[in-house]
């Protein structure tokens, strides 16, 4: 690792150990703990419900520390997974040293480590969300020679007391700054803490949404990440949501990742940007444009788009966001810079330009030609997503597109050329519609379940549980039933606000 990459890295372990987190060993972790006064170790892990769980250990001796870092600990799997028999439910949680970070909230100096689940035979637990994602990515790499990278856009609302000073213009909050942005300080603190905990942040800003309801002011923000291998990208989003909620407690405000807060106001998505790399080189572009590889991946994602909502849009509120004229997709299509499309091709850096020299006349050095930033953006998911499951399903769909003989023809058919307004793609009859409820999403997944169960990437029990959860809401035609009924929508927001 180059020296400046250590000196500029905000992760305290990387700085202290002078090596990238991917190379952390048990000896490294013990040395950091001993030499930095760490008194507790926290094992963190994500169970079936997609939420972060914790076991706390007080360090009482070097032998005890060696023990927990060498062999992990037992947990009750039947309380974490729905189809593990209570009579043989013990599982191991084994720490992944590369995920270690200093807990920024604990009053007792603590080191947190994400863990993986293993069975009594010492094998990875097939139904663990983290392992489902690992299986999908391994298959993708083995069959294509490519590495799948992803980055998330984490949108959320901060709800706090209304202020009479510097009121923001309703639904005009995009990139506002303090004092017009009331909670920029919370976002900046969150970004710093996420980076200290290993997250690779791209940037943060205020989003469009802001409004007042009663004595509360709601302000929308976004934190966007840099591309990372799929497993790391999922870990970062899980930790980021945990950090934001802890800061909400600190500031006495409510942090909501709910897809929709109320009608007529911007909803919150969790858009996912995707890349594929070969030997460290982004293969999403060629000849100053989108590559055939990218177009094949797009075809696969759009073919499975209906079923993907079962992983990325998991509560009834999700489908109040996926409506026309809200910069959210409702039709299965893709386009360049078109926010009404299910997949958007963001403005990239594919043309050789001298913008930096034009803006800086005294710049002496040539600027390298950068194509590595190009991504494709999946715009359906929101904060209710089962993040590991979603990423696994996306990777499987991308692989399907790469193997599909007529993928390039299909991508042409899905392209929304010339559809520039928010509702143009919605009105275009040739494109299939996305599911409009959890019930419809479950039907789509049921039709595709054999595909997702291929090679036991998704165990049948996992698919059964997801279908049962989606159908339990009985929300068919819910959008029409409660359209304009803000009290009913408020009830849904209150019901699901802490479930994401």
C-alpha positions, 0 to 999 in steps of 0.5 A: 500500500502506498504511503499516502493511501495510509496517511489519508485513510480515515480508518484508524486500523489502516493508519496504525497498522499501515496496511489495507484492511483486506490484509488484516490478520488476527495478529494485527487485530490483537496488536491494535487492541493491546496498543490502543487501549481497546477494552471491548470487542463487538461481533456484528452480523446480519441475519435473515431480516437484514438487520445488524445484530451484536454480541459484546465481549469484555476483554479479560485476558490475552488468552480470551481475546485469542480464543474469540478471534480464533474460533468465534462464538456460538449463537442461536440460529433458530432465533435468527433464521426462520427455517432452522430447527430449534433442536439443532440450531447452534451456529458459529459466528466467525469474525472477518478481520478486514471489516474491523473498525473502532466503534465511534459511539461506545463510551468504552473503547471498542473494536467492532468486527463483522462476522459470517455464519458457519454450521456445526460442520464448519461450513458456511451457512447456505441461507446467510445473506452475506454468504448468498451474496458471496456465492453469487459473486463467486459464480459471476467471477468464475463464469466471466472472469470479471469482478462485479462492483457496486456503489449505493446512493443512500437517501434519507429524511431527517425529521426535527423541530421546525425552525423559523430561520432561513426556510427552504423552498418546498421540494427545492432542496437539492445541494442546499447549504447551511443555513438553508440546510438544517442538518448538513452538520449531521450528514457531514459527521455521518460521512466522517464516521462512515469513512472511519469505519471503512466506508468509501464515500464519494460525496454527500449533499442535500436532496430535493425533498423538504417540507413541514408537517405540524411542528416538524421539518423534514429534510432529505439528504443523500450519501453516495459511495465509491464503487467497491466489490459487491460484498464490501459495498453491501457491508458499507451500506449496512454500517452507514445506516447504523451510523445514521440512526445512532446520530439520530439518537445523538441529535434527538431527530428521526432518521427515516429511510422510508421510500415515501413519507407523504404524497406529493413529496420526493421519495427516498430511493437507494439507487445502485450503480454497477460496474464490471472490471477485468484485471482492474479495468472498468469494462463498461465503456468502449470506443467512447461509449457504452460497451456491449458488456454493459448492454448485455448486463442491462438486458439481464437486469431488465429481463429480471426487473420485476422479480428484483423488486422482491429484494429491493422494494420489500414494504407497501410504502415502496410502491407509493414511491414508484409512481409517475412524475416523481423521478422514479421508474414505473416502466421496464426500460433504460436510457441515457441520463433519463431519471424516469428509466429503470436503468439510467446511464449517468453522464460519464467521462468518456470524451477527452476534454480540457475542462480542468485546464479551461477552469484553471488557466495556470494548470501545467500538467496534462489530465489523464483520460479517465473512463473508469468512472462510468456506471449504470444505475439501477433506480428501483431499490429503496431503503427497505431492500434486503441489501445482501439479497438484492446485490446477489439477485442483481449479480445473478441477473447481470450474469444472465444477461452476459450469457443471453444469446440475444442480449444486445437485441433485447437491450435495443428493444428496452431502450427509451430513446427520446423519452426526456420528460418524467412521464414519457417512459410511463406512457410508452406502451411497449414497455412492461410495467413494474409490480405495483405492490408487494403482492405483485412483486411476490408473483414475479419472484414466484415465476422466477424462483427456479432461476434464483435457486440455481446452484442453491445461490438462494436456498428454497427456504429463503425464497419461501420466507421472502414470498411469505413476507411480501404476501403478508401485507395483502397490499394489492391495489393499495396505491389506488385505495389510499391515494391522497389519504395522507393519514393512511400513508402516515400510518404506513410510514409509522409502521415501517419507519424503523423496519428498514 
